[in-house]
Amino acid sequence: MSARISIDWRTKTQSTTLVNKLHRLLTELDREGSAMIEISDSKAKGMVRLVKVDEANNDDENGEKHIWARYKKGCKKGTETQQQKQYWATIIVVIRQMLSRLAYHAQENERKVGYELRRPGLTAERANKLLKDIAITIGVHPISLGVIPESQGEVSIPSGWKLAAMTISNVFEYSAREGGGTRVETLTERRQIPMPTISTTLRRAKGYRGPIVAVVVVEHRNIKQGLDRVAKGENCLRDIIFVMTAGYPDQATREFLVCLSRDETLKDVPFLFFADHDANGFEIYLTLKMGSKNMAWASQSQACGRLTYAGPTMGDIESSITRMAPEGTDPVATIRKFRKYASNSQSCRIFPKGLQVLRRIRADGLLQNEEKLALEVETMISTEYGAYGLAALTWAHRQFGVEQFFVHSISQLIAVPMTNSMPEIVTYSQQEAMDALSSVVTMENTPMAHVTPRQNALLNVAAIPDPPVISEEVDPSMMSGAIATVEEVRERLQAIKRARHIYRNII
């Protein structure tokens, strides 16, 4: 069996060592038929495999967790096509430019590296791929060559806690001496995830005694914003660290989550994942938990095996529909109507690309220890519907009780009771009238007697006949006049119309 490649940029590599390795590779490339380049992506057959690991992500045949692993399989220089000759020539140019940068100990970020390497006619994406090939071939991480990835994720720290994150400010100084090029950032409240992170340390603020009860990872920032609206008075939403991936997780977000999972303060704390009920949401979860094929050589530092899929499942969504239905409505009939609507709705259908992702997830064996997710994937493949984007199903995540679902799920999973278990009843038109009326009037700071015809036209949406009532708490922020422009009012009212259309089709 070929040797496994596992590289962590925290293993320091001296600049002189990098220079020697690059010179050696450059010399080999000058010799016909003797050079070998490791390919960084996952296209080579047999190069990437799913392996069992222990709690520390080390190989263990008896382990219960899985991560993607990368094995040696390179591209040898020899008889080449014209395209392959161009690849080798470009590799040589890139190595020479890298040696030039290392000679000046210049710290480079990804954008500048991409700019420098476009001179021989490379795109930034292609340049990044070549840098990864070179780095893996000489046995170092791309960060060691000065390629610092950008971070899009965010972290929200509960009040009463502070998170100290040790990060790198200069990768070459970090490798050159102990503690060189590092800094400590204290994270409080909501912040962008720092990059690259060496370690994290949680500590309580002076006089605070509450424990961290959960780390909740969400795919969208607006899910966190929705929870913030109901957070006041909810005990189960306190003392929770929220990590927002902003879509597909970048390298910094994955490594930051792994650092959190290794923090002693969080050793007994559950790590929960909530996202859209679709192929992309499932893929994001599995990438965070098992790493990705394209970066399988870094899975040990990027796979958070403690992460658990918390929902929503198809059953969760259907039960939230029945909870929001008027009193006396037959729940079986309601679910039947919902399924009929979903199976015929373009917004809920799974298109060929989504089905391809689901089948690949199943074929790769990623669902071996994911019973809840396996059932969802099998159902979605067989029915070809069930792609429930939370933002598409709800207006600001309100009308179908999605926020209540999250609060209820978190409450059950962390064994902290909900404070507000019975929200009051409010009709659609009551909620819409309050929202539209308050927004338009506050926007112009105008008495109702002087509302303009244009504003009055915006308000006419509230005259649509009432659908059945729903169980929903009135949010005081809806009356606060937070909307300040006509464009935002128009966008909100369009969202109301979409929510009405969905609701009328299923209840």
N, C-alpha and C positions, 0 to 999 in steps of 0.2 A: 504494500500500500504506500502511495506517495505521502510525503510529509505534509502536515497541516501548517498553513500560514496563519499566524495570529500576531497582529501588530497593535501596540498601544503607544500613542504619542507621548504618554507620561514617562516612558522609558527614554531617558535622556541620550542624545546622540551628539557628541562633540562635533564642532564645525570641521575640525581637521579630519575626523573620521569620515564625514560626509564627502569631503573633497577627495580623499583617497579612494573611496568606493566609486565615486563618479568618474574619476580618472581611470580606474581599472575597467569600468564598464565601457568607457569611450575607447580604450585601447582594444578591448575585445571586439567592439563593433567595427573597428578598422580591419580586423582579420576576417577573411572570407570564410563563412560557414562555422564560426566558432562561438558566436554570440547567441544568448538566449534572453528573451524578454518575457517576464511574467505578465499575463493579460489580467487587468484588474476587474473587468466586467464578468458577468456570469454566463456568457454564451458558450464557452468551451465545454463540451460534454464531459461529465464526470468530475468537473472541477469543484462544484459546489454541492455539498450534501447536508442533510439535516441530521444532526448528531445529538445523542443524549448527553446531558451535562449535570453536574451537581449544583449546589447553591451558589458556588463561586464561578459558575459558567466554565468549569474545567471538565474535560472529557470524562464521562463516567457511564459505563454500560448499564449500571443499575439506577441511573438518575431518572427522575420523573419529568424533568424539563427538557426542552429541545431548543437548539439554536442552529442557525446556518453556519457551516464551517467551510473554509476555503482551502483547497489542497493545491500543491504545486502542479502547474500545467502551463508551460510557456510556449512562446512562438520562437522557433529557431531560424536564424538567418541562413539562407542557402539559396536554392533555386526559387526565385520570386517572380510574381507578376509585376506589372508596372505599378499597380497600386501598392503592393508590398514594398517595392523599392522606394516609393515616395514616403512610406511610413518610416522606414529605417533612416532615410535622409533627414526627415523631420525630427526624429528622436535625437539624432546627433546634434542638430541645431539647438534643441531644447536643453540638452545636457550642457552644451557650451555656454548658453545663457545663464543656466543655473550656477555653473562654476564661477562665472563673472560676478553674479550677485553675492555668492558666498565669500568671494574674495574681499568684498567691501562690507561684509556682515550686515547687509541691508535687510531690514524686516519688510516683507511684502505681504499684502493681503490679496485675496482672490481676484479682486477687480484689477489691480495693477499687474498681477501675473498674467491675467488674460490679455490686458492691453499690450504688455511687452511681447507676448507670444503671437500676437496677431500680425506682427511684421512679416513673418514668413508665410502669411496667408492662412492662419488658423483662426477658427472661431473660438470663443471663450470656452464653450463646452468641450470642443475637441482638445484644446490645450489642457484643460483640467483632467481629461481622461489620460492623456499622455503623461502628465505629471504623476498620476496614480500608478501607471505602468512602471515608470522609472523607480518610484519610491518603493513599490513592493519588490521589484527585482533586486534592489540593493538592500532590502530588509529594513526599511524605515517607513514611518508614517508620513503622508504628504504634508502634515503640519510641520514636520522637521525640515522640510524644504521651503518653509515660509508661506505655505498656502493655508491661510486662515479662513475657514468657512463662515458665511454669514449666518446670523441667527434671526429667526422670525417668531419663535415661541415666546410665551409670557408665563410668569409665575405670580400667583397672588398669595401673600403671606398673611395669615390671620392676625388681628390686633393682639398684642400681648406677647408676640414672638418676633425674633429677628433671625435672619438666615445669613451667615457669613460664608461667602463663596470665594475661594482662592482661584484666581484666574491668571492667565499669562498675558503680559503686556508686550514682551519681546521674546520670540521663540528662540533666537540665537543666544541671548543673554541667559535665558532659562537653561539651555543646554550647557553653557560655558561654565557656570558656577552655581553653587548651592544657593537656592533662593533667588537667583538672578532673574530679572524680568517678570517677577510675580507680584501680584497685588491682591489685597483682600477687599471685596465689595460687600457692604452690609445691605441686604435686601429687606425692605419692609413694604407692606401693602402690595400694590401691583407694579411689577417691573418686567422689562424685557429680560429674557434669560441671557446671562453673560456667556461669553465664549472666549477661548475654550476654558472649561472649568476643570480644575485639578481635584478639588474636594469641596464639600459643603459641611457646615457645622450649625446646627440649630441650637438656639438658646432662648430662654424666657426673658422677657423684660423684667426689670426690678419690681418685685411685689406681685407678679402674676403667677398663678398656680395651675391654671387650666392645662390639660394635656392636648397634644395633637391627636385627633381621633381618626383621621383618614387623609390620604392623598388622593384627590380626584382629578383624573386626566380627562379633558374634554377636547373634542375635535374643533369646535367653533368658539370664538370669543363671545358670540351672542348667546350661547347657552349659559355662560357665566353671568352675562348681563341680565338674563332672565331670572336666574337664581338670586341675583342681588336685589331684584324687586320684591322678592318674598322673604328675603333673609331676615328682615327685622322681626324679632320675636321668635324666630325658629331656632331652638337650641341645637338641633341636629346640623345646622349649617355653620355653627361656630367652630373655631379651632380646626378648620380644614384647610389644607394647602391645595390650591387649584393650579394645575399646569395646563396651559392652553397651547395646542400644537399648531394652530393656524393652518389647518389642512394637513398635507403629508409632512411628517416630522422631519426636520433637518437634523444634521449631525449633532449640533450643539444641544438641541432639545433632548435627543435620545441619551446623550452622555450625562446631561444634567439630571435626568430622571434616574439613571443608574446610580449616580452619586447620592441622590436622596435615598434610594433603596438601601444603600450601604451605611447610612447614618445610624449610629447606635440609638439615638432618640426615637427612631422610627422602626426599630426592629420588630415590634409586635403590631404595627399599624397597617391596616389594609390599604392596598393600592387599587383603586377602582377606575374603570374606563367607561365613559359614556360617549356615544357618537350617533350620527345618522344611521338608520337601519338600511344600509345599502352596501354594495361591494366595496366602495372606497372606504367607508367607515370600518369594515371588517379588516381590510388590508392595512389600514393605519394601525389598528390594534395589534395585529400579528407582527407588523414591522417593529413596533415598540417592544413587544415581548420576546421575539425570536431573532431580531435583526433582519437585514435585507440581503437578498442574493448578491446584488451589485457591490455591497460592502461587507461580504461575509468574512473577510479577513480582519474585520474590526468588531465582530459580533460580541466578543468577550467584554468589551467596554461599552457596547451600545444596546445590549438586550436586557430588558428589565423583566426577569422571570417571575417577579412577585405580582405583576400586573394581572388583574382579573376583569373579564368582560362582565359589566354590570347591566348593560342594556342600552336602549330598550329592545326587547324581543317583540315579535309580532303579537304575541299574547298580551304583552304590556300595553301596546298601542290600542289593541281592541278593547281591553278592559277600561282604559282611560276614556274611550268613546262612550262606553255604556255608563260610566260614572257621571259623564257630563250630560247624558240624555235626561229629558224631563221625567219626573216621578210618574210611575205607572207604565212606562214604556217597556215592552217586552225585550229583555236583553238579547235573547236568541235572534229575534227578528232584526234587531238593530245591528248585530254583528253580521248577519246574513246580507243586509243591505250594504254595509260597509265593504264587505268582501266583493260584492258584485260591483260596487262603485270602483274599488281599487283595481279589480281585474280588467276594467274597461278604461281606466284613466291613464292617459299618457304620462302623467307625473309620477304614477306609482309603478309603471311597467319597467321591467328590467330589459335594457336594450342589449344587442349582441356583445358589445364591449364589456358591459357589466357581467353578463353570463360567462364570458371568457375568463374574467377575473375570478369568479366564484368557482368555476370548474378547475382552474389552475390551483386555487387554494386547496380544494379537495384532493386533487391529484398529487400535490406536493406533500401530503401527509401532515399538514399544519393543524388539522383538527383532531389529532389522536387523543389529546387530553382536554379537548374543548367541547364537552357534550352539549352545552347550551348553544354554542355557536354552530356546531355541526348540524343540529336540528334546523336552525334557521337557514343555513346554506342549502341543505337538501330540499327544504320546502320551497325556497325561492327558485332553485333550479327547475324543480318539477312544475311549478305553477307559472313561472316567468313573470311574477309580479311580487310586490312587497318592498319596493325601493322607497321607503318612507323618509324623505328628507324632512327633518323637523321644521325647518324654516318654511318649506313649501306647504306643509300640512297646517300650519298655524299662523295666526297673525300675532307677531311678537311673542310666540310661544304661549298664548293665553287660552284661546278658545277651546282647545282640546285637553286642557289640564296637563300639559307637558311639564310645566314647572312643578305642579303638584306631584306628578309621577316621579320626577327627580328627587324632590324632597322626601316623598314616601319611601323610595328605594334606598336613598342614603340613610334614612332613619332606621330601616330594617337591617341594613348591612352593618351599621356601626352600633346598633342596639341603643340608640338615643331617641326617645319618643318625640313625635311631632308636637308642636305647641298649638297650632291651629289646624285641627282635624276636620272641622266642618265650616268651609267657607260659605258666605251668604249667597243668595240667589240674585242674579241680575240678568235682565234680558239683553239681547244683542243691541236693540235700538237704544236702550238706556245707556249702555256703555258707549255706543257710537256717538249719541247725541252729546253726552258729557264731554267726550274727547274732542269732537269736531267743534262744538260750540265754544268750549274753553280755549281751544287752540287758536281759532280764528280771531275771537274777540281780544284775547291777550296779545296776539301777534300785533294787532294794530293799536292796542290800548284804546279801544273805541267803545263807547256805550252801545248797547244793543239797538238803540233807536237810530244809530248812524251806521249800521252795517251796510256795506256797499253791495250792489247787485252781484258782483263777482263772488264776494264772500257768501252771500245768500245762496248762490248756486252751489257752492261747495257744501253748504249745510243741508241741501235737499236730499243728500244720500240717506239721511236719517229718516226720511219719510217712507222708505221702502217697508212693506208690511213685515211684521215681526215673525221670525222663525220661533220654534219652541225655546223655552228658557234654558239656560245652562247654569251649572253650579260654578261660580267664579267669584273670587274676592275682588271688591272694588279697590283698585290701586290708587292711593291719594296722588301719586305722581301724575296720573292722567289729568288731574284738575289743576296742575301747577303751572300750566302755560309754558312747558319746556320747548314746544315747537315754535320756531321763530320766523319761518319763511313760508311763502305760499307754495313753493316747490315741495317742501317737507309735508305740508298739509295735504297736498294733492297725492303724494306718495302714500301717506297713511290711509287716506280714504280709498285709494285703489286696493290697498291690502285688505281693508275691511270688505270690499266687494268680493275679493277672491275668497276670503274666509266664509262669507255668506254662501257663495256658490258651492263650495265644498260641503258645508254643513247641510244645505238643502238636499244634496244628492245622497246623503247617507242616513239622515234621520227622518 
